[in-house]
């Protein structure tokens, strides 16, 4: 199913990935009595109305973290669940949302003209806190919250044991950004990953916030190893720039963020 603003892909039973114009992802997870929308894209097009075409169940929104490409569609809903540390990030400037979408359209090669009315209107919304161990009961399916601060101080991932899936947002991937204003220090991220690793027996793959492909859970071990190398000063330490900010990449990579040594995890961190 698709529209001008969204396309979909079923990644597991009753689990639909929704892809936005910037190639950002959110996930609609359905149970017997309730559904959970994990992240809400950048806020272009009416995501709530689109989800209504996919399910008749009540929809709860939860954010993996507070960055604009994961919370923009919150404004189409009345409430959301988010870690308290990331609540201020919801209210980013409209200019950054517009720039993000235009860049995404340009990269995709699509011929789409956006109107001001296409953007969700930023407004105060009611937020409910989620912390490590919180569980969303969908009737016949439980989705568990695991706290993984790093990319932001309030980053979480969500575990679906029934399908052996983790919805990981931007918590651990091939381009994990730890140089942003609300990121944690490397040693704190390493501690988060050690906590996350305890749940590895309960899932096989991770579905993240960007790129529609499953990521093997071994990426957690690779990221823990990288943190150790960064702290010890034995990583590749490649000076770089991303999102207009200077940073350092732990491992050499190509232009598509693939590590040259064949492993998956990579971390961009501030100059130490």
C-alpha positions as CSV (number, residue, x, y, z in Angstrom):
1,X,0.0,0.0,0.0
2,X,1.2,3.5,-0.7
3,X,0.4,7.2,-1.1
4,X,2.1,10.4,-2.2
5,X,3.9,10.5,1.2
6,X,4.2,6.9,2.4
7,X,4.9,3.4,1.2
8,X,4.6,0.1,3.2
9,X,6.3,-3.3,3.5
10,X,5.2,-6.2,5.7
11,X,8.3,-7.4,7.6
12,X,6.6,-9.9,9.9
13,X,3.1,-11.1,10.7
14,X,0.9,-8.1,11.7
15,X,4.0,-5.8,11.4
16,X,4.2,-3.2,8.8
17,X,7.1,-0.9,8.0
18,X,6.0,2.6,6.8
19,X,8.6,4.5,4.8
20,X,8.5,8.3,4.6
21,X,9.8,10.6,1.9
22,X,13.2,11.0,3.5
23,X,13.6,7.1,3.6
24,X,13.0,7.2,7.3
25,X,11.0,4.4,8.8
26,X,8.3,3.7,11.4
27,X,6.5,0.5,12.3
28,X,2.9,-0.4,12.9
29,X,2.7,-3.4,15.2
30,X,-0.7,-5.0,15.6
31,X,-2.0,-7.2,18.4
32,X,-5.5,-8.6,19.2
33,X,-6.8,-5.5,20.9
34,X,-4.4,-2.6,20.3
35,X,-1.7,-1.5,17.9
36,X,1.6,0.3,18.5
37,X,3.2,2.8,16.1
38,X,6.9,2.8,16.7
39,X,8.2,6.3,15.7
40,X,6.2,8.6,13.4
41,X,8.5,9.8,10.6
42,X,9.3,13.4,9.8
43,X,5.8,14.8,9.8
44,X,4.8,15.2,6.1
45,X,1.4,13.9,5.1
46,X,-1.2,12.8,7.7
47,X,0.3,9.7,9.2
48,X,-2.7,9.1,11.5
49,X,-5.1,9.0,8.6
50,X,-2.7,6.7,6.7
51,X,-2.5,4.3,9.6
52,X,-6.3,4.2,9.8
53,X,-6.2,2.6,6.3
54,X,-4.0,-0.1,7.8
55,X,-5.8,-1.0,11.1
56,X,-9.0,-0.4,12.9
57,X,-7.4,-1.0,16.3
58,X,-6.6,1.8,18.7
59,X,-3.1,3.2,18.0
60,X,-0.5,4.1,20.6
61,X,2.6,6.1,19.5
62,X,6.0,5.4,21.1
63,X,9.2,7.1,20.0
64,X,12.6,5.4,20.0
65,X,14.1,8.9,20.6
66,X,13.3,12.5,20.1
67,X,14.9,13.5,16.8
68,X,12.8,15.2,14.2
69,X,12.8,12.3,11.7
70,X,11.3,10.0,14.3
71,X,8.7,12.3,16.0
72,X,7.4,14.6,13.3
73,X,4.2,12.7,12.9
74,X,3.4,12.8,16.6
75,X,1.5,16.0,15.9
76,X,-1.1,14.0,14.0
77,X,-1.9,12.2,17.2
78,X,-3.0,13.4,20.6
79,X,-0.4,11.7,22.7
80,X,2.9,9.8,22.6
81,X,5.2,7.7,24.8
82,X,8.8,8.8,25.0
83,X,11.7,8.7,27.4
84,X,11.6,11.8,29.6
85,X,15.1,12.8,28.6
86,X,14.1,13.3,25.0
87,X,10.8,15.2,25.4
88,X,12.4,18.6,24.6
89,X,13.7,17.2,21.3
90,X,10.2,16.8,19.9
91,X,9.8,20.5,19.4
92,X,12.5,21.1,16.8
93,X,12.3,23.9,14.3
94,X,10.0,23.6,11.2
95,X,12.9,24.7,9.0
96,X,14.9,21.5,9.8
97,X,11.9,19.3,9.0
98,X,11.5,20.9,5.6
99,X,15.2,20.7,4.8
100,X,15.3,17.0,5.8
101,X,12.3,16.1,3.5
102,X,13.6,18.1,0.5
103,X,17.0,16.4,0.8
104,X,15.3,13.0,0.9
105,X,13.2,13.7,-2.2
106,X,16.2,14.9,-4.0
107,X,18.2,11.7,-3.2
108,X,15.3,9.5,-4.2
109,X,14.9,11.2,-7.6
110,X,11.1,11.5,-7.1
111,X,9.2,14.4,-8.7
112,X,7.2,15.5,-5.7
113,X,6.2,19.1,-4.9
114,X,5.4,19.8,-1.3
115,X,2.9,22.4,-0.1
116,X,3.0,24.1,3.3
117,X,-0.3,22.3,4.2
118,X,1.4,18.9,3.7
119,X,3.4,19.4,6.9
120,X,2.0,18.4,10.3
121,X,1.5,21.5,12.5
122,X,3.9,21.5,15.5
123,X,1.9,21.9,18.7
124,X,2.1,20.8,22.3
125,X,1.0,17.2,22.8
126,X,0.6,15.1,25.9
127,X,3.6,12.8,26.6
128,X,3.8,9.7,28.8
129,X,7.1,8.5,30.1
130,X,8.7,5.1,29.1
131,X,11.7,3.7,30.8
132,X,13.6,0.4,30.8
133,X,11.3,-2.5,31.5
134,X,8.0,-0.9,30.4
135,X,5.7,-3.2,28.4
136,X,3.0,-2.4,25.9
137,X,0.3,-5.0,26.1
138,X,-1.4,-5.4,22.7
139,X,-3.7,-8.1,23.7
140,X,-1.9,-11.2,22.5
141,X,1.5,-9.6,21.9
142,X,3.8,-7.7,24.3
143,X,6.4,-5.1,23.2
144,X,9.1,-4.5,25.8
145,X,11.2,-1.3,26.2
146,X,15.0,-1.6,26.6
147,X,16.8,1.6,27.5
148,X,19.9,2.2,25.3
149,X,21.1,5.8,25.8
150,X,23.8,6.8,23.4
151,X,22.6,8.4,20.2
152,X,20.4,10.5,22.5
153,X,20.2,10.3,26.3
154,X,16.6,9.0,26.0
155,X,17.1,6.4,23.3
156,X,15.2,3.1,23.6
157,X,14.6,0.0,21.6
158,X,11.6,-2.2,21.6
159,X,11.6,-6.0,21.8
160,X,9.0,-8.2,20.2
161,X,9.8,-11.7,21.6
162,X,6.9,-13.3,19.6
163,X,8.6,-12.5,16.3
164,X,12.2,-12.3,17.7
165,X,12.5,-8.7,16.4
166,X,13.9,-5.6,17.9
167,X,12.9,-2.2,16.6
168,X,16.1,-0.2,17.2
169,X,15.5,3.3,15.9
170,X,19.0,4.8,15.6
171,X,20.4,3.1,18.7
172,X,22.9,0.8,17.0
173,X,23.6,0.6,13.3
174,X,26.3,1.1,10.6
175,X,26.3,4.8,11.2
176,X,25.6,5.4,14.9
177,X,26.0,9.1,15.7
178,X,27.4,9.9,19.1
179,X,28.7,13.4,18.3
180,X,25.3,15.3,18.5
181,X,24.5,17.7,21.3
182,X,22.2,15.2,23.1
183,X,24.4,12.1,22.7
184,X,26.1,10.4,25.6
185,X,29.9,9.8,26.1
186,X,31.4,6.7,24.7
187,X,31.8,4.9,28.0
188,X,28.1,5.4,28.8
189,X,27.1,4.1,25.4
190,X,29.3,1.0,26.0
191,X,27.4,0.4,29.3
192,X,24.1,0.7,27.4
193,X,25.2,-1.8,24.8
194,X,26.2,-4.3,27.5
195,X,22.7,-4.0,29.0
196,X,21.2,-4.4,25.5
197,X,23.3,-7.5,24.9
198,X,21.5,-9.3,27.8
199,X,18.5,-9.5,25.5
200,X,20.2,-11.0,22.5
201,X,18.8,-14.6,23.1
202,X,15.3,-13.2,22.6
203,X,15.7,-11.8,19.1
204,X,17.3,-12.6,15.8
205,X,17.3,-9.3,13.9
206,X,16.9,-5.6,14.4
207,X,14.8,-3.2,12.2
208,X,16.1,0.3,12.4
209,X,15.0,3.8,11.6
210,X,16.7,4.1,8.2
211,X,17.0,1.5,5.4
212,X,14.5,-1.3,4.9
213,X,16.7,-4.3,5.8
214,X,17.1,-6.5,8.8
215,X,20.3,-6.0,10.8
216,X,21.9,-9.1,12.5
217,X,22.1,-8.9,16.3
218,X,25.9,-9.4,16.1
219,X,26.1,-5.7,15.5
220,X,25.8,-5.2,19.2
221,X,29.0,-7.2,19.9
222,X,30.8,-5.2,17.2
223,X,29.6,-1.9,18.6
224,X,30.8,-2.9,22.1
225,X,34.2,-3.8,20.6
226,X,34.3,-0.5,18.9
227,X,33.6,1.4,22.1
228,X,36.6,-0.4,23.7
229,X,38.8,0.6,20.8
230,X,37.8,4.2,20.9
231,X,38.4,4.5,24.6
232,X,41.8,2.8,24.2
233,X,42.7,4.9,21.2
234,X,43.2,1.9,18.9
235,X,40.4,2.5,16.5
236,X,41.0,4.0,12.9
237,X,39.9,7.4,14.1
238,X,39.0,8.8,10.7
239,X,38.4,12.6,10.8
240,X,35.2,13.4,8.9
241,X,32.2,15.6,8.7
242,X,28.5,14.6,8.9
243,X,25.3,16.7,9.1
244,X,27.5,19.7,8.8
245,X,29.5,18.9,12.0
246,X,33.1,17.7,12.4
247,X,33.4,14.2,13.8
248,X,35.6,11.1,13.9
249,X,34.5,7.7,12.5
250,X,35.8,4.7,14.4
251,X,36.4,2.6,11.3
252,X,37.2,3.3,7.7
253,X,34.1,3.2,5.5
254,X,32.9,3.9,2.0
255,X,30.5,6.6,0.9
256,X,27.5,4.3,1.7
257,X,28.8,3.9,5.3
258,X,29.9,0.3,4.7
259,X,33.0,-0.6,6.7
260,X,36.0,-1.5,4.6
261,X,36.9,-4.5,6.8
262,X,33.5,-6.2,6.2
263,X,31.9,-5.7,9.6
264,X,28.7,-3.8,10.2
265,X,28.8,-1.5,13.2
266,X,30.4,1.9,13.1
267,X,30.4,4.9,15.4
268,X,30.8,8.6,14.7
269,X,32.0,10.4,17.8
270,X,33.3,13.9,18.6
271,X,36.9,14.9,18.5
272,X,38.3,13.9,21.9
